[in-house]
């Protein structure tokens, strides 16, 4: 999301919602590669997950998190990029994620709840619904 936001600075506003508390969110953001890129995305802390609920994103299933494809993706990410799972400071691994596009008029133009824990959103596809691509 950060790299896409950097490419589209000025023609789209990117917002991420964290289900952890503010301190844990800050620790996580600082641990990301190139933390200066964090400025391209507006971060909202929603430790009680009210925003998630308002957008229809609830607790995921066991299959959503622990299906074989997600587990292989976790292993591949660790082996290829050195990114390994770490203990959760706050929040929950069971929160379903998703992305939503809202145009300048406030109309939701695209929604995509994650089908599994390892799904990476296609931000370019989302942006096309705004006519910015």
ChimeraX commands (.cxc) that place a marker at each C-alpha (Angstrom):
marker #1 position 0.00,0.00,0.00 radius 0.5
marker #1 position 2.82,2.39,0.85 radius 0.5
marker #1 position 4.52,2.08,-2.52 radius 0.5
marker #1 position 1.22,2.48,-4.39 radius 0.5
marker #1 position 0.37,5.51,-2.25 radius 0.5
marker #1 position 3.76,7.02,-3.05 radius 0.5
marker #1 position 3.13,6.57,-6.80 radius 0.5
marker #1 position -0.30,8.20,-6.57 radius 0.5
marker #1 position 0.44,11.04,-4.17 radius 0.5
marker #1 position -1.93,13.86,-5.00 radius 0.5
marker #1 position -4.58,11.84,-6.87 radius 0.5
marker #1 position -5.61,9.39,-4.13 radius 0.5
marker #1 position -5.62,9.35,-0.33 radius 0.5
marker #1 position -4.63,6.06,1.31 radius 0.5
marker #1 position -5.85,5.11,4.79 radius 0.5
marker #1 position -4.86,2.03,6.79 radius 0.5
marker #1 position -6.68,0.90,9.92 radius 0.5
marker #1 position -4.78,-0.90,12.67 radius 0.5
marker #1 position -6.58,-3.19,15.09 radius 0.5
marker #1 position -3.72,-2.87,17.59 radius 0.5
marker #1 position -3.24,-0.13,20.15 radius 0.5
marker #1 position -1.28,3.02,19.24 radius 0.5
marker #1 position 2.02,1.94,20.82 radius 0.5
marker #1 position 1.98,-1.48,19.11 radius 0.5
marker #1 position 1.03,0.15,15.80 radius 0.5
marker #1 position 3.96,2.57,16.13 radius 0.5
marker #1 position 6.35,-0.34,16.87 radius 0.5
marker #1 position 5.09,-2.23,13.83 radius 0.5
marker #1 position 5.36,0.80,11.54 radius 0.5
marker #1 position 8.92,1.49,12.71 radius 0.5
marker #1 position 9.88,-2.12,11.94 radius 0.5
marker #1 position 8.82,-1.92,8.29 radius 0.5
marker #1 position 11.47,-1.51,5.60 radius 0.5
marker #1 position 11.93,2.15,4.68 radius 0.5
marker #1 position 9.80,3.55,7.54 radius 0.5
marker #1 position 9.88,7.00,5.89 radius 0.5
marker #1 position 7.34,5.57,3.40 radius 0.5
marker #1 position 4.83,5.33,6.27 radius 0.5
marker #1 position 4.05,8.99,5.67 radius 0.5
marker #1 position 2.34,8.12,2.37 radius 0.5
marker #1 position -0.50,6.36,4.23 radius 0.5
marker #1 position -2.77,7.87,6.89 radius 0.5
marker #1 position -2.95,5.44,9.84 radius 0.5
marker #1 position -6.03,5.12,12.03 radius 0.5
marker #1 position -5.83,3.11,15.26 radius 0.5
marker #1 position -9.02,1.13,15.96 radius 0.5
marker #1 position -8.07,-1.12,18.86 radius 0.5
marker #1 position -11.74,-1.90,19.60 radius 0.5
marker #1 position -12.26,-2.83,15.89 radius 0.5
marker #1 position -15.40,-0.70,15.55 radius 0.5
marker #1 position -14.41,0.55,12.09 radius 0.5
marker #1 position -13.79,-3.03,10.97 radius 0.5
marker #1 position -17.29,-3.98,12.16 radius 0.5
marker #1 position -18.88,-0.95,10.45 radius 0.5
marker #1 position -17.35,-2.08,7.14 radius 0.5
marker #1 position -18.47,-5.69,7.66 radius 0.5
marker #1 position -15.07,-7.17,8.58 radius 0.5
marker #1 position -15.36,-9.53,11.51 radius 0.5
marker #1 position -13.42,-12.37,13.05 radius 0.5
marker #1 position -12.01,-14.81,10.52 radius 0.5
marker #1 position -12.36,-18.56,10.52 radius 0.5
marker #1 position -9.68,-21.13,11.29 radius 0.5
marker #1 position -9.51,-21.95,7.56 radius 0.5
marker #1 position -9.04,-18.27,6.66 radius 0.5
marker #1 position -5.89,-18.07,8.82 radius 0.5
marker #1 position -4.46,-21.59,8.81 radius 0.5
marker #1 position -5.24,-22.98,5.35 radius 0.5
marker #1 position -2.31,-24.70,3.63 radius 0.5
marker #1 position -1.83,-21.91,1.05 radius 0.5
marker #1 position -1.55,-19.22,3.75 radius 0.5
marker #1 position 0.95,-21.31,5.70 radius 0.5
marker #1 position 3.07,-21.86,2.58 radius 0.5
marker #1 position 2.93,-18.09,1.91 radius 0.5
marker #1 position 4.14,-17.37,5.45 radius 0.5
marker #1 position 7.04,-19.78,5.02 radius 0.5
marker #1 position 7.92,-18.41,1.56 radius 0.5
marker #1 position 7.87,-14.82,2.85 radius 0.5
marker #1 position 10.28,-15.80,5.61 radius 0.5
marker #1 position 12.67,-17.74,3.38 radius 0.5
marker #1 position 12.67,-15.32,0.44 radius 0.5
marker #1 position 12.37,-11.95,2.15 radius 0.5
marker #1 position 13.43,-12.63,5.74 radius 0.5
marker #1 position 10.03,-11.57,7.08 radius 0.5
marker #1 position 8.96,-13.96,9.81 radius 0.5
marker #1 position 5.86,-13.96,11.94 radius 0.5
marker #1 position 6.42,-12.42,15.35 radius 0.5
marker #1 position 4.41,-12.26,18.56 radius 0.5
marker #1 position 1.39,-9.99,18.46 radius 0.5
marker #1 position 1.73,-7.08,20.88 radius 0.5
marker #1 position -1.98,-6.27,20.74 radius 0.5
marker #1 position -4.87,-6.73,18.36 radius 0.5
marker #1 position -5.73,-10.16,17.04 radius 0.5
marker #1 position -4.52,-12.41,14.25 radius 0.5
marker #1 position -8.14,-13.40,13.69 radius 0.5
marker #1 position -9.30,-10.01,12.36 radius 0.5
marker #1 position -10.40,-10.20,8.73 radius 0.5
marker #1 position -8.90,-7.54,6.49 radius 0.5
marker #1 position -10.14,-5.91,3.34 radius 0.5
marker #1 position -9.84,-2.84,1.19 radius 0.5
marker #1 position -12.44,-0.32,0.18 radius 0.5
marker #1 position -12.36,2.53,-2.32 radius 0.5
marker #1 position -14.41,5.66,-1.72 radius 0.5
marker #1 position -14.52,8.40,-4.34 radius 0.5
marker #1 position -14.47,12.15,-3.72 radius 0.5
marker #1 position -18.28,12.19,-3.49 radius 0.5
marker #1 position -18.27,9.57,-0.72 radius 0.5
marker #1 position -19.49,6.74,-2.95 radius 0.5
marker #1 position -17.99,3.32,-2.31 radius 0.5
marker #1 position -16.70,2.24,-5.72 radius 0.5
marker #1 position -14.93,-1.00,-4.81 radius 0.5
marker #1 position -14.86,-3.48,-1.94 radius 0.5
marker #1 position -12.67,-6.51,-1.41 radius 0.5
marker #1 position -12.71,-8.39,1.89 radius 0.5
marker #1 position -9.72,-10.73,2.03 radius 0.5
marker #1 position -10.52,-14.33,1.12 radius 0.5
marker #1 position -7.58,-15.61,3.20 radius 0.5
marker #1 position -4.95,-14.30,5.60 radius 0.5
marker #1 position -2.24,-14.29,2.92 radius 0.5
marker #1 position -4.19,-12.35,0.29 radius 0.5
marker #1 position -2.45,-9.20,-0.91 radius 0.5
marker #1 position -4.85,-6.60,-2.32 radius 0.5
marker #1 position -4.48,-5.39,-5.90 radius 0.5
marker #1 position -4.29,-1.65,-5.27 radius 0.5
marker #1 position -4.00,-0.86,-8.97 radius 0.5
marker #1 position -7.30,-2.64,-9.63 radius 0.5
marker #1 position -8.86,-0.65,-6.80 radius 0.5
marker #1 position -7.54,2.64,-8.17 radius 0.5
marker #1 position -8.98,1.92,-11.61 radius 0.5
marker #1 position -12.46,2.29,-10.08 radius 0.5
marker #1 position -11.58,5.95,-9.49 radius 0.5
marker #1 position -10.40,6.50,-13.04 radius 0.5
marker #1 position -6.89,7.41,-11.79 radius 0.5
marker #1 position -5.07,4.58,-13.57 radius 0.5
marker link #1:1,2 radius 0.2
marker link #1:2,3 radius 0.2
marker link #1:3,4 radius 0.2
marker link #1:4,5 radius 0.2
marker link #1:5,6 radius 0.2
marker link #1:6,7 radius 0.2
marker link #1:7,8 radius 0.2
marker link #1:8,9 radius 0.2
marker link #1:9,10 radius 0.2
marker link #1:10,11 radius 0.2
marker link #1:11,12 radius 0.2
marker link #1:12,13 radius 0.2
marker link #1:13,14 radius 0.2
marker link #1:14,15 radius 0.2
marker link #1:15,16 radius 0.2
marker link #1:16,17 radius 0.2
marker link #1:17,18 radius 0.2
marker link #1:18,19 radius 0.2
marker link #1:19,20 radius 0.2
marker link #1:20,21 radius 0.2
marker link #1:21,22 radius 0.2
marker link #1:22,23 radius 0.2
marker link #1:23,24 radius 0.2
marker link #1:24,25 radius 0.2
marker link #1:25,26 radius 0.2
marker link #1:26,27 radius 0.2
marker link #1:27,28 radius 0.2
marker link #1:28,29 radius 0.2
marker link #1:29,30 radius 0.2
marker link #1:30,31 radius 0.2
marker link #1:31,32 radius 0.2
marker link #1:32,33 radius 0.2
marker link #1:33,34 radius 0.2
marker link #1:34,35 radius 0.2
marker link #1:35,36 radius 0.2
marker link #1:36,37 radius 0.2
marker link #1:37,38 radius 0.2
marker link #1:38,39 radius 0.2
marker link #1:39,40 radius 0.2
marker link #1:40,41 radius 0.2
marker link #1:41,42 radius 0.2
marker link #1:42,43 radius 0.2
marker link #1:43,44 radius 0.2
marker link #1:44,45 radius 0.2
marker link #1:45,46 radius 0.2
marker link #1:46,47 radius 0.2
marker link #1:47,48 radius 0.2
marker link #1:48,49 radius 0.2
marker link #1:49,50 radius 0.2
marker link #1:50,51 radius 0.2
marker link #1:51,52 radius 0.2
marker link #1:52,53 radius 0.2
marker link #1:53,54 radius 0.2
marker link #1:54,55 radius 0.2
marker link #1:55,56 radius 0.2
marker link #1:56,57 radius 0.2
marker link #1:57,58 radius 0.2
marker link #1:58,59 radius 0.2
marker link #1:59,60 radius 0.2
marker link #1:60,61 radius 0.2
marker link #1:61,62 radius 0.2
marker link #1:62,63 radius 0.2
marker link #1:63,64 radius 0.2
marker link #1:64,65 radius 0.2
marker link #1:65,66 radius 0.2
marker link #1:66,67 radius 0.2
marker link #1:67,68 radius 0.2
marker link #1:68,69 radius 0.2
marker link #1:69,70 radius 0.2
marker link #1:70,71 radius 0.2
marker link #1:71,72 radius 0.2
marker link #1:72,73 radius 0.2
marker link #1:73,74 radius 0.2
marker link #1:74,75 radius 0.2
marker link #1:75,76 radius 0.2
marker link #1:76,77 radius 0.2
marker link #1:77,78 radius 0.2
marker link #1:78,79 radius 0.2
marker link #1:79,80 radius 0.2
marker link #1:80,81 radius 0.2
marker link #1:81,82 radius 0.2
marker link #1:82,83 radius 0.2
marker link #1:83,84 radius 0.2
marker link #1:84,85 radius 0.2
marker link #1:85,86 radius 0.2
marker link #1:86,87 radius 0.2
marker link #1:87,88 radius 0.2
marker link #1:88,89 radius 0.2
marker link #1:89,90 radius 0.2
marker link #1:90,91 radius 0.2
marker link #1:91,92 radius 0.2
marker link #1:92,93 radius 0.2
marker link #1:93,94 radius 0.2
marker link #1:94,95 radius 0.2
marker link #1:95,96 radius 0.2
marker link #1:96,97 radius 0.2
marker link #1:97,98 radius 0.2
marker link #1:98,99 radius 0.2
marker link #1:99,100 radius 0.2
marker link #1:100,101 radius 0.2
marker link #1:101,102 radius 0.2
marker link #1:102,103 radius 0.2
marker link #1:103,104 radius 0.2
marker link #1:104,105 radius 0.2
marker link #1:105,106 radius 0.2
marker link #1:106,107 radius 0.2
marker link #1:107,108 radius 0.2
marker link #1:108,109 radius 0.2
marker link #1:109,110 radius 0.2
marker link #1:110,111 radius 0.2
marker link #1:111,112 radius 0.2
marker link #1:112,113 radius 0.2
marker link #1:113,114 radius 0.2
marker link #1:114,115 radius 0.2
marker link #1:115,116 radius 0.2
marker link #1:116,117 radius 0.2
marker link #1:117,118 radius 0.2
marker link #1:118,119 radius 0.2
marker link #1:119,120 radius 0.2
marker link #1:120,121 radius 0.2
marker link #1:121,122 radius 0.2
marker link #1:122,123 radius 0.2
marker link #1:123,124 radius 0.2
marker link #1:124,125 radius 0.2
marker link #1:125,126 radius 0.2
marker link #1:126,127 radius 0.2
marker link #1:127,128 radius 0.2
marker link #1:128,129 radius 0.2
marker link #1:129,130 radius 0.2
marker link #1:130,131 radius 0.2
marker link #1:131,132 radius 0.2
marker link #1:132,133 radius 0.2
view
